[in-house]
Amino acid sequence: MRLVLMSDTHLPRRAKRLPDPLLAELPRADVVFHAGDWVDTATLDLLEDRSRRLVAVYGNNDGPELRARLPEVAYAELGGLRFGVVHETGPARGREARCAARFPELDVLVFGHSHIPWDTVAPGGLRLLNPGSPTDRRRQPHHTYLTAAVADGALTDVTLHRIT
């Protein structure tokens, strides 16, 4: 099972559209994750239309239209792994322990907000993934998103893609 993970698209404020390399990944993905801060409903419509399955949440910059359509936290069981998606996880310091305590039932937590790619494992085994942003790199050197696979009950091939 192939996964595409993104967050913090901030369209159309930070970019006019999603980058072509990311759009090209959508038809190859079994599941697309978006960890919030869409800003516009057009991007949600696009991902709903082009994704086989979309697992998504709203972020702090998302208004009432997006909040009416998306949860604050989303869950999915994929290939024997329990995934969660949330926009904010608080400061980097202590993130692993804080998220492991908040989401003890999960195997993988996808989050956003910081625009900083992140891949760590909390005590107890919770994998934390932040794909960064494909459209608003902030202080990062590149725009980014993640791809991964689920095979035999394991998360594999986690790859950070840099968009230049």
HELIX and SHEET records of a PDB file:
HELIX    1   1 ASP A   20  GLU A   25  1                                   6    
HELIX    2   2 LEU A   26  ARG A   28  5                                   3    
HELIX    3   3 THR A   41  ARG A   50  1                                  10    
HELIX    4   4 PRO A   64  ARG A   69  1                                   6    
HELIX    5   5 ARG A   95  ARG A  102  1                                   8    
SHEET    1   A 5 LEU A  54  ALA A  56  0                                        
SHEET    2   A 5 VAL A  31  HIS A  34  1                                        
SHEET    3   A 5 ARG A   2  MET A   6  1                                        
SHEET    4   A 5 HIS A 143  ALA A 151 -1                                        
SHEET    5   A 5 ALA A 154  ILE A 163 -1                                        
SHEET    1   B 5 VAL A  73  LEU A  78  0                                        
SHEET    2   B 5 LEU A  81  VAL A  86 -1                                        
SHEET    3   B 5 VAL A 108  PHE A 111  1                                        
SHEET    4   B 5 ARG A 127  ASN A 130  1                                        
SHEET    5   B 5 TRP A 118  VAL A 121 -1                                        
END                                                                             
